[in-house]
């Protein structure tokens, strides 16, 4: 069925997941025409897809009450600064754990009028733009760690589940090492911090319906990092999710059996964005997710891995082209509305259900 462009009911939760094959954005209705946007990607003319969708619903940008940038990978932040500029009533939340380059960019954006960041790296450049977008008037950025309440109204709560305190601590060591050239006993450990272990996973509950948004959070084989830290966290919300935004495009390194067994209801609805550059999810990933899900939906059809070409063929291609890139697909949209325990899933023509 086609997407419903009538605004949701007052008490209805909505999670709309957008993705064009490389990119991700979530637009969530929390109740009473108050909205949250998680991450960003763009449609034509670099318009943030969240603004495009809210306009089609007849919802003004000032109804967005919080914007969460889960982490600073390029496929999660396209158009984020423009989104923040438009949503003037929104609180802005970013991960309290930043990588080396992100920390440097953040520091420089505060210290200099002309931000000296590498424009060839969209993630670091976008951080500087985000900071400038926020720091107008009385707005500011909130850094997020585990166990924080980002939104509370009536029975609706939005909790952050990550990044863990270890990820934040390691991030600070990375920052100190890069800027101050300090040596610590933890330097070797800190340098292993992967950006996806800094990502913000979110838990949404209105007292009846619960959603788990997995971002790109990964497993770590360390009880203090990633999904392991979330599962072991005794302070996390206890309600189990009927809707699961599968982490990291369904890849194996985002999968935790403990999350499936303890944080999801039996046979939840699972939704995910594909990632064409890495051909995610793969066939084995789809089978794994389907095994614990009632249904599985993609924002676009998973890309089959390209055949391996011989070195001679690759060299001939390089003789006639300067560069190659993945051509962005049309924007896929999965719309899930939840009211009193009943979920309705709608897809646009570019999204699909797993067979």
N, C-alpha and C positions, 0 to 999 in steps of 0.2 A: 504493500500500500504506500501511497505517496506521503510525503512529509505533511504534517498538520501545521498550518500557519496561523491557526487560532491560538491565542495565548493560553497557557495551561490554567487549570482551576486554581483557586486561591491556595488550597492545601496540597496541591499536586507537586510532587518532585519531578523534575525533568533532568535528564542527562542527554545532551546532544553531543555526539562525538564526530568531529570533522577530520578528514585526512585525504590528501590527493595522491598518496603513494610515497611521498616524502614530506612530512609535516603532520602536526597534530594540534588540535585545539578542542577544549571541552567547554560548553556553555551549559550551566546548570541553573534551573529554577529552584530556589530554596523555599518558596512560599510567599504569598502576599505580594507578588510582582517584585520580589527582590532576587537578584541574580548574582552568580559567581562565574568568572571566566578563569579557566586553568590553561595556561600556555597560549600560544598564538600561531596561526599560519594565515596566509593571505589568499584572496581571490583576485580577480582582474584588477589592474591598476594598483596593486599592492594594498588593497583595502583589507583590513583584518576581517577574517571570516565571521568572527563573533559580532562585529558591528553590522555586517551585511545581514546576518540572520536576525538579530534583534530588530533591525529596521523592518524586515519582512513581517515580523510579529506585531509591529506597531509599538514596540517597547523602546522608550528613550534611553540613551546611554547613562543618564543619571540614576537609573534603576539598578545598575551594576554596583554592588556594594563591596565586592572584593575581587581582586585580580591576583592570582597565584602563578608565579613563574617557577615551575618545579625544579628546573635546572637549565643550564645555558647551552645545551646542544642546539646547533643551528636549526634543526627541524622542529624545535619547540618554541622558538622566539621570533619568528618572522612577523614583523608588524607589531611587536609588543609595545614599543614606545608610542606608536600612533594610537593603539588601543588605550593606553594609560592616559594620554593627552585628552582623548575624547570622553573618558569615563571619569569625570572630575569628582564624583562622589565616592569613588572606590578606594578602599585601603589596598595598598600594594604589598604583597608578601613575596620574599625570595628566600632561597635556602640559606641557612646560617653557615653552611659549609661551602666554601668556594675553592676552586682549583687555583693553581699558581697564576695563570694568565687572567682569570676572572678577578682575583684579588688585586693584581696590579692595575687592571683597568678600573676597578672600583676606586682605588686610591687616587689614581691620576685624575679621574673625573671629578673628584672632590677638590683636588689640589690646584688644578690649572683651569684657566679660562678656555684655552684651546686644548681639547683633549688629545693627548698623544697616544693613541692606540692604533694598532695595526688594522687598517681598513680591509686588508685582505682576509682577515679572520672575522666573519660576521658576528660570531658570538661575543667577542670582546668589544667590538664596536657597538653592538646593540646594548650591552651593559651600560656604556657611557651615555647612550641616547636615553635609556630608561631612567637613569639617575637624573638627567636634566629634565626629563618629562615630569618626574615626581616632585622634584625640589622647586616647585613653583608655588608661592603662597605658603600655606601651612601644611602641605602634604609632606610625607616622608615614607621611607621604606622600613618595613618591619622584617627582621630576620627571623627565620622559622627553624625550630628544632622539633624533636618529638614531644608529644604530650601537650601541645598548645591548642587552645580553643581559638579558632580564627573567626568564628561567627556563632552567635547565639541569639535566637529570637523565638519566643514561645517554646515549642518542643523541638525546634530544629537546631542541631549542633553540627558544626564542621570542625573535626579534629585533625591535626597533623600527626602522622605516625612516624615520620622520619624528616630529616636525617638524624641519626643517633648522636648522642653526646660524644662518642668516640670519633665519628666523622667530623664533627665540628672542631674537636680538639686537634685532630690531625690537620685539618684545614688551616688552623691558626699557626701550627708549626710550619706548614708549607709557606705561608705568607711571611712569617718571620725569617725563614731561611732565605727566601728570595729577596726580600727588601733589606734585611739587616745583616745577611751573610753569617748568621749565627750557626753554631754547631750544637746539636743536641744528641742525646743517646737515642732519640726516637726518629732521627732523620730518615734512616733507611726504611722504617715502617711507614712513616708519613708519606714518603714518595710513592707508595703503592696505592694511595687513595685514588680510586677511579671516579670520574665525574658522575656516573650513574649511582654510586653509593652516596652521593650528596643530594639525590633527588628527593622531592617531597611527595610522599604518598598520603592520601587523604581518606578520611572516613566521614561519611555524611549520614545522619540519621534524624528522622522527624518523630521518633517514638513508635512508628509502625514499619516504615520502609527504610532500608539501609543500603548504602552504596559504598563500595570500596574502589577507589581510583588508584591504580598501581603505578602511575607515572612510568619511568624507566628504571625503577629501583631493581637492583639485582641481588642475588644471593652472593655470599662472600666467603663462606667457610670460616667465618669468625663470629662468635656469638655477640660481639659488640658492634657489628656493622651490617648494613643491608637488611634483608628480610629476616635474617636470624635475630637481629636486635629487636625488630618489630614484634616478632612472635614471642620472644622472651620478656617483653615489656609488660609488667604487671599493671601498669597504669593505663594501658590502652583501652578504648571502649570495648564492651563485651558483646554488643549485638552483632550478629552475623549478617553478611551481605547477600541479598538476592540478586544484585547486579554487580558485576565485576568488570572493571576496565583492566584488561589483562596487561601486565607490565611488559615493557620493552618489546613491543610488537610480537609477543608470543614466543620469544626466543627461549631456549633452554636455560640460559643464565638468569632469566627473570622468574623462573618457576620454583616455587617452594611447596613441597607436599604439606608442610606444616601450616602454611597459609590456607591451602585448600581444605585441610581437615579441621582447622580451628577457627578460621575467620570468615568462611563462606557457608551459606546454607547448602543443604543437599541439592544438587542440580541447579545452580544459579544460571542466570542469563550472562553470557560472556561476550564482551565487545572488544575490538582492538583495531588499531591502525596498522596498516602494512608499512614496510620500509623497503622500497625497491632496491636501494643500493646494496643491501645485504640479502636480498631475496627472502625477507621475513614476512610472515612465518613460513617455515618449510613444512613439507608434508608430515614429517614426524611430530612437529610442533602442533599442527592442526589436530592430529589424531589424539595427542595427549590432552589438549584442552577440551576436545569434544567428550573425552572419557569422563570428565567430572562436571560437564555442563549440560543443562537442559537444551540450550541452543547457543550457537556461536555465530557472530556477525562480524563482517569485515567492512571497513570504509571503502576498500577497493579490492579487486581480485588480487590475491597474492601473486607476485611475479615469479615465474619459473626461472631458475638460475640459468644464466647465459652459458652456452657451450664454451669449453676451453679451446681457444684458438692457438695454433702453432705460433712459435716466435716469429717465423717468416711472415705470417699473415699480420700479426700485430705490428711488425716493423713497416710493412707496406701501408697499413692504415695511417701510421704516424707520418708517412711521407706526404699524405694528401690532406690531413686535418691537423689543426693546431691543438685542439682539445676535444674531449667528448664529455657529455653529461647526460644524466637521466632526464628525459622529457617529462615534465610534471603532468600528471593526469588531471582529469576533471575532478572537482572536489566531491568526495564521498561524504555522506551524512547519514548517521544512525541516530534516530530520535527515540528515546525510551522515556515514557511517562509512567509514574507509579502513584497510585492512589489507593489507600486502605488495603495494601497487600496485593493489588492487581496491577500487573505491568502490561503496557502496550508498546510494541516495537514497530516503528515505521522506518522505511528506507527510501532514499532517493534512488535514481536510476543507476548511480555509479557504485552504490554500496550493495552488499550481497550477503546472503546467509550461506554458511558452510553446508555442503551437501551431506 
